[in-house]
Amino acid sequence: MNLENTQVQMRKGILEFGILHIISRGEVYASDMLAELTSAKIMVVEGTLYPLLTRLRKAGLAEYKWVESNSGPPRKYYTITDKGREFLASLEVTWHELVASTSQIISNNNSK
């Protein structure tokens, strides 16, 4: 097995959760999302982020608005919808359950 590939797959699995959390705080520009994800060591590129944002929008979980920029073309700022907040709340419950389950498994030192 390839360790790096497994690590990438684990990070990809929580990407949607992380993005919904980021946009739940307020309007955010895609490059700011990329910067925050990268600083959290969740490596993602624009070619992954934009299709995911489109899926979230089509699912009614996120929306965007265009904002004029003084330094170039208009920018697309994303926010979470009410449906997205409900979805995120359910994901948070699942996340905490997974963390608890995983912690229990990895902290079990009983050898068989």
C-alpha positions, 0 to 999 in steps of 0.5 A: 500500500502507498502511505501517501495515497492513503493519507491523501484519501483520508484528507479528501474524505473530510474536504466537504466538511471543512469547506462547509465549516469555512463558509459557515463563518460568513462570505468567503472567497475561494482563494481564501478557502484554499489558503485556510485548507492548505494551512490546515495541511489539507492540500487541495487545488483549484481543480478540486475546489471549484467542482466541489463548490459547484456540487454544494451549490447545486445541492442547495448547501451553498450559494455565492454572489458576485462582488466587484473588485478594485483590483481586477474582475468581480469575485465570487464569494460563497456562503452557506444556506440554511439547508447547508447549516442543517447538513453541516450540523448532521456532519458534525454529529457524524464527525464527533462519533467517528473521532470517538470511535477512532480514538477508542480503537487506536487507544485500545492497547489490549493485544490479542 
